[in-house]
Every structure is written in C-alpha cells, then in structure tokens.
Amino acid sequence: MKKSLKKILSCLLLFVVMAFTFSGNTFATTNSTSAMIQASSLSKISNNYPIVMVHGLFGWGNDELFGVNYWGGKESLKDLLTKKGYTVYTPTIGSISSNWDRACELYAYLKGGTVDYGYAHSIKAGHERFGRTYPGVYPEWGTTDAGDIKKIHLIGHSMGGQTIRVLAQLLENGDKDEINCNKDSTSPLFIGNKHWIDSILTVATPHDGSQEDSKQSNLGPFTHDFFSAMASNAGILNSDNPCFDFKMDQWGLKKQSNESYESYYKRVFNSNIWKETKDLSIWDLSQEGSKELNSWVKVQKDIYYFSIACVDTHKGLLTQYQIPNINMNPLLLKSSIFMGQYTNSNYGEVQVDKKWWRNDGIVSVISAIGPHEGSQDKIVSYDSNATTERGVWNYMGEINNIDHVEVVKQSEPRYHKYLQNKFIDLANMLTKLAK
C-alpha cells in the first residue's frame, strides 16, 4: 500500500506542478458572471479579520518556483484581495507533510516562534519535535482588543482544507496526549480553549480522501522535469535549482544551501520514512487516512464552516461513467478518467460507487462537499438569504467546468476574471458574517 501511495505522490507532483505551466500564459479580460466587489467600507465591518489562504499538496511560497504564485498563477490573488482592502496572508508550510505537522507549522508561521510538533506526536511519528522558527506574520492573533478576540478567516485549497480543520481542532480542544506527557513545556497549541478562528472555507478539499489508482506508473524519477517546464515557462534557462523546498526538516531532510534539486529530490523520495510512518500526506489524503482523520477532527460550535467543490466532468454518451470536459488540463485526464469509473466494495474499506465519479481531475465532488466517512459533522446547503449557522458545514455548491488546478491557477482567459471575482465575493461574504 505505501509503495503504491508513494507512486501516486510522485505522480501527483508531476501533474500538479506541470499543470501550472501547461496552458497559455496570456491573461485576457472577459465578461464575468459576478460583479466586482468594492471593499472601501471594510474598516467599518466588525469581523474584517485577516484572511489566511493555505495551500495544498506540493504548495509553495512566493519566493519559490520562479515567482509563480500558488494562489493566482502569474497574477497574485493575495495582491488582488489586498488592493480591495482585505488583509491577506499566504503561509508556506510543508508540501508533503501530514496535516498534523502542517497545522503546527501554520500556527508558528502566523503567531511566531519555533514549530513544536508535540513531544508525544514526535515520539510516535519518529521525527524531531522542533522545526523552523518564524517571526510571525500576525503575532497579535488571539489577543483581545476592547474585549474582542483578534481572529482569522481560513481558506484552504485541496489538502489545505484538511490542514485548517486540524488547526481548529487543536486550538479549541488541545491534545490530551501532549498535555499528559509532561515533557518540557507543552506548546500553547495543544492546551486548547483558543477560540481564534471565525470561519473555515475549503475549496476542492478531499475531506473523504481521493480514490487511489494502484496501477499508476512510478513517475518519481521524472519529477524534476516539472521544474524544467516551470523554468522554461518563466524564461529561465537554468532549472537545476528551482528553489523548491519540501520543508521536511523534522525528518532530517533539510535542503542544503548548495544542494541541487535532483540530489535533494532523490534524498527525500529515497528516504525510509515512506516505509516507516503514516505521518505524511499520502496517508492523510487516502480514503482510509481521511476517514481516520475525520474521526477526531470535528466541527467546532463557534466556527463557521463552508465548502466548495469543483467539477470538470460529464456523463459519457455511451456509458454511465464520468469523463473529463474538453477544457480539463491534459495532465489531469488520466486521473479523472480513472476516478470517473472506479468502484470499491472491499469489506472493511471505504465503499466507492458512482456517487464518487463526478470529479475535478483529482478530487471527487462528494469528497469536496464535506466529511462523511468516519464523521458525524452536519452538512447543509448554504443559503445566502438565511442566517448562516455555526458548527455545521455550509455547502456552497460547485464551480462548474473548472478543474482542481485552474481554480487557484486562474490562467485560462475565459475563466480568469470569473475566478478572481469568485474569491473577491467569498472574501466579502466572510467579512459580513454575524459575530
């Protein structure tokens, strides 16, 4: 199982990074189905908290991959929202780490300090307890001002949606194992009783995991070709060092200053950690791993939860299977076709039937709606004309004809403005939530 998951991980890295470079580079202004929101009065809104946008698997920071933005591609979505009056942060956390480790890194990135993965967790996982040290982009997070807690809005794409759910769970409830271990000082993250999050919004998140194709070939040896394509797209001839960091320091896999990408990649993917632990993204993103995560990561009664799915498939004329739309990124076609017909009825495993077939190339619509497997979370349809309820999943529907990468890449001229406006509308919606 872990061998096949590792193959899938390498394959995902191939088409995720390549997908950000495959389609055209030209941005064009198109008519949008959504009007641009003017945010000049944001300062008057009581819950105009900072918006934190958390990347998914193989995500990167603004100083990596030749300046191509994870959020927005060649045109920064963060900058766009900032110009509209919002305070926006786009953290950089582990690209292939587990949701637990990523949540710990996200906490330190925002609040400041050294990443503490927890004594009990680190012993169980088999890695170092402490990670990198961050100055903190929002150190006042969680403090009070005139009796009001300084909170944040969290938006997560793909695996980022799982990560922000874990962060909320730890902030509000802590972790008993970490509290009871009494080793040195316990990180404030694991103490609990921190009501620091106002809302959580997930976009194309595999809450119930993603179907696995154990027949996918091992594309690991060719993964470095992604960065050659990225360099070519950016007009850079030397792609030996794409400045990409997996951020696996806790595993002793820190990228050295003079280390080539190829050497670094081989060191990471040839490591024994793939055989020895579940504390990695490949487990959390599997259907069984997601079910396990859903069993302890629950909705919090004081937080607003929203989810959005993407779909870029349709029912075939000759079969009942789902097949990719013509606009889907070619690098997602194989995965989408597989997901559009895969079933699993094996006893003791997550049952997969045709309800799972509609997908965005990587994530099934049913999985993006919210957690079902192993979860008791309530899911309702979002109604903009009704009072939004906390502590339940408010499903906002599908973004049609958009694949898993395009929703954040936003490079196709015909969808560019529409998707930009979609995120502006979402930001506007979050700031108008009742306190």
C-alpha positions as CSV (number, residue, x, y, z in Angstrom):
1,M,0.0,0.0,0.0
2,K,2.7,2.5,1.0
3,K,4.6,1.7,-2.2
4,S,1.6,2.5,-4.3
5,L,0.9,5.6,-2.3
6,K,4.4,6.8,-2.9
7,K,4.0,6.3,-6.6
8,I,0.8,8.3,-6.5
9,L,2.5,11.0,-4.6
10,S,5.2,11.3,-7.3
11,C,2.6,11.2,-10.0
12,L,0.6,14.0,-8.3
13,L,3.8,16.1,-8.1
14,L,4.2,15.7,-11.8
15,F,0.8,16.9,-13.0
16,V,0.3,19.5,-10.2
17,V,3.4,21.4,-11.0
18,M,3.3,20.8,-14.7
19,A,-0.4,21.9,-14.7
20,F,0.7,25.3,-13.5
21,T,2.8,25.7,-16.6
22,F,0.9,23.7,-19.3
23,S,-1.8,26.1,-20.5
24,G,-1.5,29.5,-22.1
25,N,0.3,32.4,-20.5
26,T,-1.9,35.2,-21.7
27,F,-4.5,36.8,-19.4
28,A,-7.5,38.4,-21.0
29,T,-10.3,40.5,-19.6
30,T,-13.6,38.7,-20.0
31,N,-17.1,39.4,-19.0
32,S,-17.7,38.0,-15.5
33,T,-20.9,36.4,-14.1
34,S,-20.0,38.1,-10.8
35,A,-19.7,41.8,-10.3
36,M,-16.5,43.2,-8.7
37,I,-17.0,43.9,-5.0
38,Q,-15.8,47.3,-3.7
39,A,-14.3,47.0,-0.3
40,S,-13.9,50.6,0.6
41,S,-16.0,50.3,3.7
42,L,-14.2,47.2,5.1
43,S,-12.7,49.1,8.0
44,K,-16.3,49.6,9.3
45,I,-17.0,45.8,9.4
46,S,-16.5,44.3,12.8
47,N,-15.2,41.0,11.6
48,N,-12.8,42.1,9.0
49,Y,-10.3,39.6,10.3
50,P,-7.2,38.7,8.3
51,I,-7.8,36.1,5.6
52,V,-5.3,33.2,5.7
53,M,-5.0,31.2,2.4
54,V,-3.5,27.8,3.0
55,H,-2.0,25.8,0.0
56,G,-2.5,22.1,-0.6
57,L,-0.2,19.3,-1.5
58,F,3.0,20.4,-3.2
59,G,2.2,24.0,-2.4
60,W,5.0,26.6,-2.4
61,G,5.8,30.1,-1.2
62,N,6.1,33.4,-3.0
63,D,9.9,33.1,-3.2
64,E,9.9,29.6,-4.8
65,L,9.3,28.3,-8.3
66,F,10.5,31.3,-10.2
67,G,7.9,33.7,-8.7
68,V,4.8,31.8,-9.9
69,N,2.0,32.2,-7.4
70,Y,0.2,29.2,-6.0
71,W,-2.7,31.5,-5.5
72,G,-3.3,33.1,-8.8
73,G,-0.5,31.9,-11.0
74,K,1.1,34.8,-12.7
75,E,-1.3,37.3,-11.1
76,S,-1.2,37.2,-7.3
77,L,-4.7,36.6,-5.8
78,K,-3.3,37.9,-2.5
79,D,-2.3,41.2,-4.1
80,L,-5.7,41.5,-5.7
81,L,-7.5,41.0,-2.4
82,T,-5.2,43.3,-0.6
83,K,-6.0,46.1,-3.2
84,K,-9.7,45.5,-2.3
85,G,-9.0,46.3,1.3
86,Y,-8.5,42.9,2.8
87,T,-5.6,41.8,5.0
88,V,-4.3,38.5,3.4
89,Y,-1.6,36.0,4.4
90,T,-0.4,33.1,2.2
91,P,1.7,30.9,4.5
92,T,4.2,28.4,3.3
93,I,4.2,25.1,5.1
94,G,5.3,21.5,4.5
95,S,4.4,20.5,0.9
96,I,4.1,16.7,1.6
97,S,3.9,16.6,5.4
98,S,1.0,15.3,7.4
99,N,-1.9,17.6,8.3
100,W,-0.8,17.5,11.9
101,D,2.7,18.7,11.1
102,R,1.3,21.3,8.7
103,A,-1.1,22.6,11.3
104,C,1.8,23.0,13.8
105,E,3.8,24.9,11.1
106,L,0.8,27.1,10.2
107,Y,0.4,28.0,13.9
108,A,4.0,29.1,14.2
109,Y,4.0,30.9,10.9
110,L,1.1,33.1,12.0
111,K,1.8,33.5,15.7
112,G,5.6,33.4,15.6
113,G,8.1,31.1,17.3
114,T,9.6,27.7,16.7
115,V,7.4,25.0,15.3
116,D,6.6,22.4,18.1
117,Y,5.2,19.2,16.6
118,G,4.5,17.9,20.1
119,Y,6.5,15.6,22.3
120,A,4.1,12.7,22.2
121,H,3.4,13.1,18.5
122,S,7.0,13.3,17.5
123,I,7.9,10.2,19.5
124,K,5.1,8.2,17.8
125,A,6.0,9.6,14.4
126,G,9.7,9.1,14.7
127,H,10.8,12.6,13.8
128,E,12.2,15.7,15.6
129,R,10.0,17.6,18.0
130,F,11.0,21.1,16.9
131,G,11.2,22.6,13.4
132,R,11.8,26.0,11.9
133,T,11.5,29.3,13.7
134,Y,9.2,32.0,12.3
135,P,9.0,35.7,13.2
136,G,5.2,35.6,12.9
137,V,3.1,37.5,10.4
138,Y,0.3,38.1,12.8
139,P,1.7,37.9,16.4
140,E,-1.3,39.6,17.8
141,W,-3.5,36.8,16.7
142,G,-5.7,35.6,19.7
143,T,-5.2,38.7,21.8
144,T,-8.1,40.9,22.8
145,D,-9.0,44.4,21.8
146,A,-11.8,46.1,23.6
147,G,-13.0,42.7,24.7
148,D,-12.9,41.2,21.2
149,I,-10.6,38.4,20.2
150,K,-8.5,39.0,17.2
151,K,-9.5,36.1,15.0
152,I,-8.8,35.0,11.4
153,H,-10.7,33.6,8.4
154,L,-9.1,30.5,6.9
155,I,-9.3,29.4,3.3
156,G,-7.8,26.1,2.3
157,H,-7.4,24.6,-1.2
158,S,-7.2,20.9,-1.6
159,M,-5.2,19.4,1.3
160,G,-5.1,22.9,2.8
161,G,-8.7,22.4,3.8
162,Q,-7.8,19.4,5.9
163,T,-4.9,21.2,7.5
164,I,-7.1,24.2,8.7
165,R,-9.6,21.8,10.1
166,V,-6.8,20.1,12.2
167,L,-5.6,23.6,13.3
168,A,-9.1,24.5,14.5
169,Q,-9.4,21.1,16.4
170,L,-6.1,21.6,18.2
171,L,-6.7,25.3,19.0
172,E,-10.1,24.7,20.6
173,N,-9.6,21.2,22.2
174,G,-5.9,20.8,22.5
175,D,-4.5,17.3,22.7
176,K,-4.6,15.0,25.7
177,D,-1.5,13.1,24.9
178,E,0.6,16.2,24.6
179,I,-0.9,17.6,27.8
180,N,-0.4,14.4,29.8
181,C,3.2,13.7,28.6
182,N,4.6,16.4,30.9
183,K,7.8,16.7,28.9
184,D,9.3,20.1,29.0
185,S,6.7,22.8,28.3
186,T,3.6,21.9,26.2
187,S,3.0,24.1,23.2
188,P,0.1,26.5,23.7
189,L,-1.4,25.0,20.5
190,F,-2.0,21.7,22.4
191,I,-3.6,23.3,25.5
192,G,-6.9,24.1,23.9
193,N,-9.6,26.7,24.7
194,K,-8.4,29.1,22.0
195,H,-11.4,30.5,20.0
196,W,-9.2,32.2,17.5
197,I,-10.9,31.2,14.2
198,D,-14.0,32.9,12.9
199,S,-14.5,30.8,9.7
200,I,-13.2,28.0,7.7
201,L,-13.7,27.7,3.9
202,T,-12.5,24.7,2.0
203,V,-12.1,24.7,-1.8
204,A,-11.9,21.3,-3.6
205,T,-10.7,19.6,-0.5
206,P,-10.7,15.8,-0.3
207,H,-12.5,15.5,3.1
208,D,-13.1,11.8,2.4
209,G,-9.8,11.3,0.6
210,S,-9.3,10.6,-3.1
211,Q,-9.6,7.3,-5.0
212,E,-6.3,5.5,-5.5
213,D,-5.1,4.0,-8.7
214,S,-2.5,1.4,-7.7
215,K,-1.8,0.8,-11.4
216,Q,-0.3,4.2,-11.9
217,S,3.3,4.0,-13.1
218,N,6.1,5.3,-11.0
219,L,6.9,8.8,-12.3
220,G,9.2,9.7,-9.5
221,P,12.4,9.6,-11.5
222,F,11.0,12.2,-13.9
223,T,9.6,14.6,-11.3
224,H,12.4,17.0,-11.8
225,D,11.1,17.6,-15.3
226,F,8.4,19.7,-13.7
227,F,10.8,22.3,-12.8
228,S,12.4,22.4,-16.2
229,A,9.0,23.2,-17.6
230,M,8.4,25.8,-14.9
231,A,11.8,27.4,-15.7
232,S,11.0,27.4,-19.4
233,N,7.7,29.0,-18.7
234,A,9.3,31.6,-16.6
235,G,12.0,32.3,-19.2
236,I,14.8,30.8,-17.1
237,L,17.2,28.5,-18.8
238,N,19.0,27.1,-15.8
239,S,16.5,24.9,-13.9
240,D,18.9,23.0,-11.8
241,N,17.7,24.9,-8.7
242,P,14.1,25.8,-8.8
243,C,14.3,27.0,-5.2
244,F,11.7,24.4,-4.2
245,D,11.8,23.2,-0.6
246,F,9.8,20.3,0.6
247,K,10.2,21.6,4.2
248,M,10.9,18.2,5.7
249,D,13.4,19.4,8.4
250,Q,11.7,17.4,11.1
251,W,12.7,14.2,9.2
252,G,16.3,15.3,8.8
253,L,15.7,16.1,5.2
254,K,16.6,19.8,5.1
255,K,17.6,21.2,1.7
256,Q,21.3,22.2,1.8
257,S,22.3,25.6,0.5
258,N,24.4,24.2,-2.3
259,E,22.4,21.1,-3.0
260,S,21.0,20.6,-6.4
261,Y,17.3,19.9,-6.8
262,E,17.9,16.5,-8.2
263,S,20.1,15.5,-5.3
264,Y,17.6,16.9,-2.8
265,Y,14.6,15.2,-4.5
266,K,16.4,11.8,-4.5
267,R,17.3,12.2,-0.9
268,V,13.7,12.9,0.1
269,F,12.0,10.2,-2.0
270,N,14.6,7.5,-1.3
271,S,14.2,8.1,2.4
272,N,13.0,5.2,4.6
273,I,10.2,7.4,6.0
274,W,7.9,6.3,3.2
275,K,8.1,2.8,4.6
276,E,8.0,3.6,8.3
277,T,5.3,6.1,9.1
278,K,1.8,7.3,8.4
279,D,2.7,10.8,9.4
280,L,2.8,12.0,5.8
281,S,0.4,13.5,3.3
282,I,0.0,10.3,1.3
283,W,-1.8,8.7,4.3
284,D,-4.0,11.7,5.2
285,L,-5.1,12.0,1.6
286,S,-6.0,8.4,1.1
287,Q,-9.6,7.4,1.7
288,E,-8.7,5.3,4.8
289,G,-6.4,8.0,6.2
290,S,-9.1,10.7,5.7
291,K,-11.6,8.5,7.4
292,E,-9.3,8.2,10.4
293,L,-8.7,12.0,10.4
294,N,-12.5,12.7,10.3
295,S,-13.0,10.5,13.4
296,W,-11.2,13.0,15.6
297,V,-11.3,16.3,13.7
298,K,-14.8,17.7,14.2
299,V,-16.6,20.9,13.5
300,Q,-16.4,23.4,16.4
301,K,-19.6,25.0,17.5
302,D,-18.3,28.6,17.4
303,I,-16.8,28.5,13.9
304,Y,-18.5,29.0,10.5
305,Y,-17.7,26.2,8.1
306,F,-18.1,26.5,4.3
307,S,-17.2,24.1,1.4
308,I,-17.0,24.4,-2.3
309,A,-16.5,21.7,-4.9
310,C,-15.1,21.9,-8.4
311,V,-16.3,19.7,-11.2
312,D,-15.0,19.3,-14.7
313,T,-16.5,16.1,-15.9
314,H,-19.8,14.9,-17.6
315,K,-21.6,11.7,-18.2
316,G,-20.4,9.9,-21.3
317,L,-22.9,9.3,-24.1
318,L,-22.1,5.6,-24.4
319,T,-21.5,4.7,-20.8
320,Q,-22.7,5.9,-17.4
321,Y,-19.1,6.8,-16.5
322,Q,-17.9,10.4,-15.9
323,I,-15.4,11.6,-18.5
324,P,-13.4,14.9,-18.5
325,N,-14.7,18.0,-20.1
326,I,-12.8,19.3,-23.1
327,N,-11.2,22.1,-21.1
328,M,-9.7,19.9,-18.4
329,N,-5.9,20.3,-18.1
330,P,-4.4,17.4,-20.1
331,L,-2.3,16.4,-17.2
332,L,-5.3,15.6,-15.1
333,L,-7.1,13.5,-17.7
334,K,-5.7,10.1,-16.7
335,S,-6.6,10.6,-13.0
336,S,-10.1,12.0,-13.9
337,I,-10.9,9.1,-16.2
338,F,-9.9,6.6,-13.5
339,M,-11.9,8.4,-10.8
340,G,-14.9,8.6,-13.2
341,Q,-15.4,4.8,-13.2
342,Y,-13.7,3.4,-10.1
343,T,-15.6,1.4,-7.6
344,N,-14.6,-0.4,-4.4
345,S,-16.8,-2.8,-2.4
346,N,-14.0,-4.5,-0.4
347,Y,-15.1,-5.3,3.1
348,G,-13.7,-3.0,5.8
349,E,-12.7,-0.3,3.3
350,V,-14.4,2.9,2.2
351,Q,-17.1,2.0,-0.2
352,V,-16.9,3.7,-3.5
353,D,-19.8,3.7,-6.0
354,K,-21.0,6.0,-8.8
355,K,-21.7,8.8,-6.4
356,W,-17.9,9.3,-6.3
357,W,-17.5,9.6,-10.1
358,R,-18.0,13.3,-10.7
359,N,-14.7,15.0,-10.1
360,D,-12.3,17.9,-10.8
361,G,-9.4,15.8,-12.0
362,I,-8.1,15.0,-8.5
363,V,-10.9,15.2,-6.0
364,S,-14.5,13.8,-6.2
365,V,-17.3,16.2,-5.8
366,I,-18.8,14.1,-3.0
367,S,-15.5,14.3,-1.1
368,A,-15.2,18.0,-1.5
369,I,-18.7,18.6,-0.1
370,G,-17.6,17.8,3.4
371,P,-16.5,14.9,5.7
372,H,-18.8,11.9,5.5
373,E,-16.6,8.9,6.2
374,G,-15.9,8.5,9.9
375,S,-17.6,11.8,10.6
376,Q,-20.8,12.9,12.3
377,D,-20.5,16.5,11.1
378,K,-23.7,18.0,9.8
379,I,-23.8,19.3,6.2
380,V,-26.4,21.7,5.0
381,S,-26.9,23.7,1.7
382,Y,-25.7,27.3,2.1
383,D,-28.5,29.9,1.7
384,S,-27.2,33.5,1.3
385,N,-30.7,34.8,2.2
386,A,-30.8,32.9,5.5
387,T,-28.8,33.2,8.8
388,T,-25.7,31.2,8.4
389,E,-25.3,28.6,11.2
390,R,-22.0,27.9,13.0
391,G,-20.8,24.5,13.8
392,V,-22.2,22.9,10.6
393,W,-20.8,22.6,7.1
394,N,-22.5,25.1,4.8
395,Y,-22.0,23.6,1.3
396,M,-21.9,26.5,-1.3
397,G,-22.2,24.3,-4.3
398,E,-20.0,23.6,-7.3
399,I,-17.8,25.7,-9.5
400,N,-18.6,24.1,-12.9
401,N,-16.2,23.5,-15.7
402,I,-13.2,24.2,-13.5
403,D,-10.6,21.6,-12.7
404,H,-8.6,21.2,-9.5
405,V,-5.7,23.3,-10.5
406,E,-7.4,26.0,-12.5
407,V,-9.5,27.1,-9.5
408,V,-6.3,28.6,-8.0
409,K,-4.1,28.9,-11.1
410,Q,-6.7,31.1,-12.8
411,S,-4.8,31.4,-16.1
412,E,-7.4,30.5,-18.7
413,P,-8.6,33.8,-20.2
414,R,-12.2,32.7,-20.3
415,Y,-12.3,31.9,-16.6
416,H,-9.7,34.3,-15.2
417,K,-11.9,37.2,-14.2
418,Y,-14.7,34.9,-13.1
419,L,-12.5,33.1,-10.7
420,Q,-10.9,36.3,-9.4
421,N,-14.4,37.7,-8.7
422,K,-15.4,34.4,-7.1
423,F,-12.7,34.8,-4.5
424,I,-13.5,38.5,-4.0
425,D,-17.1,37.6,-3.4
426,L,-16.1,34.9,-0.9
427,A,-13.9,37.4,1.0
428,N,-16.8,39.8,1.1
429,M,-19.1,37.1,2.4
430,L,-16.7,36.2,5.2
431,T,-16.4,39.7,6.4
432,K,-20.2,40.1,6.6
433,L,-20.7,37.1,8.8
434,A,-22.5,37.8,12.1
435,K,-20.2,37.9,15.1
